[in-house]
Amino acid sequence: MSKILVTGAAGFIGFHLTNRLLARGDQVVGLDNLNDYYEVSLKQARLAQLDGQPGFRFVQMSLEDRAGMEKLFVAERFDKVVNLAAQAGVRYSLENPHAYVDSNLVGFMNILEGCRHNDVQHLVFASSSSVYGANTRMPFSIHHNVDHPVSLYAATKKANELMAHTYSHLYRLPTTGLRFFTVYGPWGRPDMALFLFTKAILEDRPIDVFNYGKMRRDFTYIDDIVEGVVRVTDNTATPNPDWSSDTPDPGTSAAPYRNYNIGNNSPVELMHLIETLEQALGKKAQKNLLPIQPGDVPATYADVEDLVQDVGFKPATPIDEGVERFVEWYRGYYKI
C-alpha cells in the first residue's frame, strides 16, 4: 500500500485512476482546482463517486499555488505522485495561451520541487501524443525526436518531459512521462470528439468533421489507459545502462527517466468512428465537413513496444466495444 498524490483527480483520467488505486488499497490524496474549462458539474459528479471511499481525501488547489503545494507535500509525505492536472486541449491553447504556461509549466515546476524536497519515490506525469507534432513517421515511437510541436499545448508537454529529465539527472528523482493517445470512455471530457459528436447527434445538430474526415486517431479506451498508468507507477524509472551521448536515445536516459506511449496501437479513421457511433446510437449524423484546424495533426499511431517490454501491457479494447460503453454511460448520466 502506498500514499499517492493524484493531481487532476476530478478529471477524466484522474477520476478513473483514483478509483482503481483506492480499490486496491492505496491511500490517495486527490487534488483538483475544479476550473471551468468544461462543465464543473461533471467534475463534481466524478468527485461524488470518490467521496466517502476509504483512503481518499480531496484537496481543492491549483498547481500554480506555490505556497499551498509546498505545504501539501511537507504535510502528506507522499510515496508517489501521478500528475494528471494540466490545462488540456490543442484548440484552446490558441485562445488562452497563458493558461497553459500557468498550469503546465509553473504548476509542473511546483510538482517537481515538491517531489525533490520530500523524498517522493516516483513521479509519473501526463505527457501527450501531441508532442509528436510535425512528425509523419508512423507509428510514433518514444525513440523518435519530438522537437517540432505544432501547438502551444504540445510545446508545454514536451517542456514537462525536459523539466522532468533535468530533475532526474540533477537529483536522481525517478520520473516517467506518459504520452496518452486520444483517451475516450465513460465520464469522458466534453471537449473531445466522441462526446461532442454524441451530444450533437442526439440533439439533431450537425457535427463538425475536420480535415473533411481524413483524420486517423489511435483511440484508447480509459480502462486501458488506467491499467498502463498503474503498471508504470509501480515500475519505478531506472537509468538505461546502455544509454550513450554518442547515440542519444530520446526515450530513455542515463538518469532514472522514462517515456512511454499509451495508445491502442490501432488507428481508426474518423469516418469509421462516426459510423460506429451511429450504430451505437441508432441514429445517423449530419456532417459539416471542414478543413483541418490550426494545431491539429492528421494522424496519430502509437508504438507501444517499450510499454509491453517493460510492464507487460498492451491496450487492446476494440473501438466498437469502447464506443458502446461510452454511449451507455452517456444515456444514463444525461437521462436520455
C-alpha positions as CSV (number, residue, x, y, z in Angstrom):
1,M,0.0,0.0,0.0
2,S,1.3,3.4,-1.0
3,K,0.3,7.0,-0.3
4,I,-0.2,8.6,-3.7
5,L,-1.0,12.1,-4.8
6,V,-3.2,12.2,-7.9
7,T,-3.5,15.7,-9.4
8,G,-6.4,16.3,-11.7
9,A,-8.4,13.8,-9.6
10,A,-11.7,15.3,-10.7
11,G,-10.7,15.0,-14.3
12,F,-11.4,12.1,-16.7
13,I,-8.3,10.0,-16.3
14,G,-7.6,11.2,-12.7
15,F,-11.1,10.0,-11.6
16,H,-10.7,6.6,-13.1
17,L,-7.2,6.2,-11.8
18,T,-8.1,7.2,-8.3
19,N,-11.0,4.7,-8.3
20,R,-8.6,2.0,-9.3
21,L,-5.9,2.9,-6.7
22,L,-8.5,3.0,-3.9
23,A,-9.9,-0.4,-4.9
24,R,-6.5,-2.0,-4.5
25,G,-6.0,-0.4,-1.0
26,D,-3.8,2.6,-1.7
27,Q,-4.3,5.9,0.1
28,V,-5.0,8.7,-2.4
29,V,-4.9,12.5,-1.9
30,G,-6.8,13.8,-4.9
31,L,-6.0,17.4,-5.9
32,D,-8.0,19.5,-8.4
33,N,-8.8,23.2,-8.9
34,L,-12.2,22.4,-10.4
35,N,-11.7,25.1,-13.1
36,D,-14.5,25.8,-15.6
37,Y,-12.6,24.8,-18.8
38,Y,-15.6,22.4,-19.2
39,E,-18.8,21.9,-17.1
40,V,-17.8,21.8,-13.4
41,S,-20.9,19.7,-12.6
42,L,-19.3,16.8,-14.4
43,K,-16.2,17.1,-12.3
44,Q,-18.3,17.4,-9.1
45,A,-20.2,14.3,-10.2
46,R,-17.0,12.3,-10.6
47,L,-15.8,13.5,-7.1
48,A,-19.1,12.4,-5.6
49,Q,-18.3,8.9,-6.7
50,L,-14.9,9.1,-4.9
51,D,-16.1,10.9,-1.7
52,G,-16.5,8.6,1.2
53,Q,-14.3,5.8,-0.2
54,P,-11.8,4.6,2.4
55,G,-8.4,6.1,1.9
56,F,-9.5,9.1,-0.2
57,R,-9.1,12.8,0.7
58,F,-9.8,15.7,-1.7
59,V,-7.9,18.9,-1.8
60,Q,-9.1,21.8,-4.0
61,M,-6.0,23.7,-5.1
62,S,-4.2,24.9,-8.3
63,L,-0.8,23.5,-9.1
64,E,0.5,27.1,-9.5
65,D,-0.2,27.8,-5.8
66,R,3.4,27.6,-4.8
67,A,3.0,28.0,-1.1
68,G,0.0,25.7,-0.9
69,M,1.8,23.0,-2.9
70,E,4.9,23.2,-0.6
71,K,2.7,22.8,2.5
72,L,0.8,19.9,1.0
73,F,4.0,17.9,0.1
74,V,5.5,18.6,3.6
75,A,2.4,17.6,5.4
76,E,1.5,14.5,3.4
77,R,4.9,12.9,2.7
78,F,3.7,11.1,-0.5
79,D,5.3,7.9,-1.6
80,K,4.4,8.5,-5.3
81,V,2.9,11.3,-7.4
82,V,0.8,10.9,-10.5
83,N,0.5,14.4,-12.1
84,L,-2.5,14.5,-14.5
85,A,-3.6,18.0,-13.8
86,A,-3.0,20.3,-16.7
87,Q,-4.6,22.8,-19.0
88,A,-5.7,20.4,-21.7
89,G,-6.8,20.9,-25.3
90,V,-4.9,21.8,-28.5
91,R,-7.5,24.3,-29.9
92,Y,-8.0,26.2,-26.6
93,S,-4.2,26.9,-26.5
94,L,-4.8,29.2,-29.5
95,E,-7.3,31.2,-27.5
96,N,-5.8,31.3,-24.0
97,P,-2.1,30.6,-24.1
98,H,-1.4,32.0,-20.6
99,A,-3.5,29.3,-19.0
100,Y,-1.0,26.7,-20.4
101,V,2.0,28.5,-19.0
102,D,0.4,28.8,-15.6
103,S,-0.7,25.3,-15.1
104,N,1.5,23.2,-17.4
105,L,4.8,25.0,-16.7
106,V,4.6,26.9,-13.4
107,G,2.4,24.2,-11.9
108,F,4.6,21.4,-13.0
109,M,7.6,23.2,-11.6
110,N,5.9,23.1,-8.2
111,I,5.3,19.4,-8.6
112,L,9.0,18.7,-9.3
113,E,10.1,20.8,-6.4
114,G,7.6,19.1,-4.1
115,C,8.9,15.7,-5.2
116,R,12.6,16.7,-4.9
117,H,12.4,18.1,-1.4
118,N,10.1,15.4,0.1
119,D,11.7,12.1,-0.9
120,V,9.0,11.0,-3.4
121,Q,9.9,7.6,-4.8
122,H,8.5,8.1,-8.3
123,L,6.9,10.9,-10.3
124,V,4.6,9.8,-13.1
125,F,3.2,12.6,-15.3
126,A,0.9,13.0,-18.2
127,S,2.5,14.0,-21.5
128,S,0.6,13.7,-24.7
129,S,0.7,12.2,-28.2
130,S,0.6,15.9,-29.3
131,V,4.4,16.1,-28.7
132,Y,4.9,14.2,-32.0
133,G,3.8,17.4,-33.8
134,A,5.1,17.6,-37.3
135,N,6.4,14.0,-37.3
136,T,5.0,11.9,-40.1
137,R,6.9,8.7,-39.5
138,M,4.4,6.1,-38.2
139,P,3.9,4.6,-35.7
140,F,5.1,7.3,-33.3
141,S,7.9,5.9,-31.2
142,I,9.4,7.3,-27.9
143,H,12.7,6.8,-29.6
144,H,11.8,9.4,-32.3
145,N,12.9,13.1,-32.0
146,V,10.0,15.3,-31.0
147,D,11.4,18.8,-31.4
148,H,8.7,20.2,-33.7
149,P,5.4,20.7,-31.8
150,V,2.6,22.4,-33.7
151,S,0.6,23.8,-30.8
152,L,1.5,25.5,-27.5
153,Y,-0.2,22.7,-25.6
154,A,2.2,20.2,-27.2
155,A,5.1,22.5,-26.5
156,T,4.3,22.6,-22.8
157,K,4.0,18.8,-22.7
158,K,7.4,18.5,-24.4
159,A,8.7,21.1,-21.9
160,N,7.4,18.9,-19.0
161,E,9.5,16.0,-20.3
162,L,12.6,18.1,-20.5
163,M,12.0,19.6,-17.0
164,A,11.4,16.1,-15.5
165,H,14.6,14.8,-17.1
166,T,16.6,17.7,-15.6
167,Y,15.4,16.7,-12.1
168,S,16.1,13.0,-12.8
169,H,19.6,14.0,-13.8
170,L,20.4,16.5,-11.1
171,Y,18.6,15.0,-8.1
172,R,18.1,11.3,-9.2
173,L,14.4,11.7,-8.9
174,P,12.8,8.8,-10.8
175,T,10.3,10.3,-13.4
176,T,8.2,8.8,-16.1
177,G,6.3,10.6,-18.8
178,L,3.2,9.1,-20.4
179,R,2.2,10.1,-23.9
180,F,-1.6,9.4,-24.0
181,F,-3.3,8.8,-27.3
182,T,-6.9,10.2,-27.7
183,V,-8.5,8.8,-24.5
184,Y,-12.2,8.1,-24.5
185,G,-14.8,6.3,-22.4
186,P,-17.4,6.8,-19.7
187,W,-17.1,10.0,-17.7
188,G,-15.1,11.5,-20.6
189,R,-14.2,15.1,-21.4
190,P,-17.0,17.1,-23.1
191,D,-14.5,18.9,-25.4
192,M,-13.4,15.6,-27.0
193,A,-14.8,14.5,-30.4
194,L,-16.7,11.4,-29.2
195,F,-18.6,13.5,-26.5
196,L,-19.3,16.4,-28.9
197,F,-20.5,14.0,-31.7
198,T,-22.8,12.1,-29.3
199,K,-24.4,15.3,-27.9
200,A,-24.9,16.8,-31.4
201,I,-26.3,13.7,-33.0
202,L,-28.8,13.2,-30.1
203,E,-29.8,16.8,-30.4
204,D,-30.3,16.6,-34.2
205,R,-27.5,19.1,-34.8
206,P,-24.7,18.6,-37.4
207,I,-21.3,17.5,-36.3
208,D,-18.1,19.4,-37.3
209,V,-15.8,16.9,-39.1
210,F,-12.4,18.5,-39.6
211,N,-9.9,17.8,-42.4
212,Y,-13.0,16.6,-44.3
213,G,-12.9,13.4,-42.3
214,K,-9.4,12.4,-43.4
215,M,-8.2,12.1,-39.8
216,R,-6.8,9.0,-38.1
217,R,-6.6,8.6,-34.3
218,D,-5.3,6.0,-32.0
219,F,-8.4,6.0,-29.8
220,T,-7.5,4.4,-26.4
221,Y,-10.2,3.2,-24.0
222,I,-10.0,4.6,-20.5
223,D,-9.6,1.2,-18.8
224,D,-6.5,0.5,-20.9
225,I,-5.1,3.9,-20.0
226,V,-5.6,3.3,-16.3
227,E,-4.0,-0.2,-16.5
228,G,-1.0,1.3,-18.2
229,V,-0.7,4.2,-15.6
230,V,-0.9,1.8,-12.6
231,R,1.7,-0.6,-14.0
232,V,4.1,2.2,-14.9
233,T,3.6,3.8,-11.4
234,D,4.6,0.5,-9.8
235,N,7.6,0.2,-12.1
236,T,9.9,2.9,-10.8
237,A,12.0,4.5,-13.6
238,T,15.7,3.4,-13.7
239,P,18.7,4.6,-15.7
240,N,19.3,2.9,-19.1
241,P,22.8,1.3,-18.7
242,D,23.3,1.3,-22.4
243,W,22.5,5.0,-22.9
244,S,25.2,6.9,-24.7
245,S,25.7,10.5,-25.5
246,D,27.2,9.4,-28.8
247,T,23.9,7.9,-29.9
248,P,21.4,9.6,-27.5
249,D,18.0,7.8,-27.2
250,P,15.2,10.4,-26.6
251,G,13.0,7.8,-24.8
252,T,15.4,6.8,-22.0
253,S,18.4,8.2,-20.2
254,A,21.5,7.6,-18.1
255,A,19.3,9.2,-15.4
256,P,16.3,7.4,-13.8
257,Y,13.9,8.7,-16.5
258,R,11.5,7.1,-19.0
259,N,8.8,7.9,-21.5
260,Y,6.1,5.6,-22.7
261,N,3.3,5.8,-25.3
262,I,-0.1,4.5,-24.1
263,G,-2.2,4.0,-27.2
264,N,-4.3,1.4,-28.8
265,N,-1.7,0.7,-31.5
266,S,-4.5,0.6,-34.0
267,P,-5.5,3.9,-35.6
268,V,-9.2,4.4,-36.5
269,E,-10.4,6.6,-39.4
270,L,-12.6,9.4,-38.2
271,M,-15.4,8.4,-40.5
272,H,-15.3,4.8,-39.1
273,L,-15.6,6.3,-35.6
274,I,-18.7,8.2,-36.7
275,E,-20.2,5.1,-38.3
276,T,-19.5,3.1,-35.1
277,L,-21.2,5.9,-33.0
278,E,-24.2,6.0,-35.4
279,Q,-24.7,2.3,-34.8
280,A,-24.4,2.6,-31.1
281,L,-26.9,5.5,-31.0
282,G,-29.2,4.0,-33.7
283,K,-29.2,7.4,-35.4
284,K,-27.4,9.0,-38.4
285,A,-25.1,12.0,-38.1
286,Q,-25.4,15.2,-40.2
287,K,-21.9,16.1,-41.2
288,N,-20.4,19.5,-41.5
289,L,-17.1,18.9,-43.4
290,L,-14.4,21.4,-42.6
291,P,-10.7,22.0,-43.2
292,I,-8.1,20.9,-40.6
293,Q,-7.8,23.3,-37.6
294,P,-4.6,25.0,-36.7
295,G,-2.5,22.9,-34.3
296,D,-4.2,19.6,-35.2
297,V,-2.3,16.7,-36.7
298,P,-3.9,14.5,-39.4
299,A,-3.0,11.2,-37.8
300,T,-1.7,9.6,-34.6
301,Y,-0.4,6.0,-34.2
302,A,1.3,4.7,-31.0
303,D,4.3,2.3,-31.0
304,V,3.8,0.6,-27.6
305,E,6.7,-1.8,-27.8
306,D,8.5,-0.3,-24.8
307,L,5.4,-0.4,-22.6
308,V,4.9,-4.1,-23.5
309,Q,8.5,-4.9,-22.8
310,D,8.9,-3.0,-19.5
311,V,5.5,-3.5,-17.8
312,G,3.9,-6.3,-19.8
313,F,0.8,-4.5,-21.0
314,K,-0.7,-3.5,-24.4
315,P,-4.0,-1.7,-24.7
316,A,-6.5,-3.7,-26.8
317,T,-10.1,-2.6,-26.3
318,P,-11.8,-2.5,-29.7
319,I,-13.4,0.7,-30.8
320,D,-16.9,-0.7,-31.2
321,E,-16.8,-2.1,-27.6
322,G,-15.5,1.2,-26.1
323,V,-17.9,3.4,-28.0
324,E,-20.9,1.2,-26.9
325,R,-19.8,1.5,-23.3
326,F,-19.4,5.3,-23.6
327,V,-22.9,5.7,-25.2
328,E,-24.4,3.5,-22.4
329,W,-22.8,5.8,-19.8
330,Y,-23.9,9.0,-21.7
331,R,-27.5,8.0,-21.9
332,G,-27.5,7.0,-18.2
333,Y,-25.7,10.1,-17.0
334,Y,-27.8,12.6,-19.0
335,K,-31.0,10.5,-18.6
336,I,-31.6,10.1,-22.3
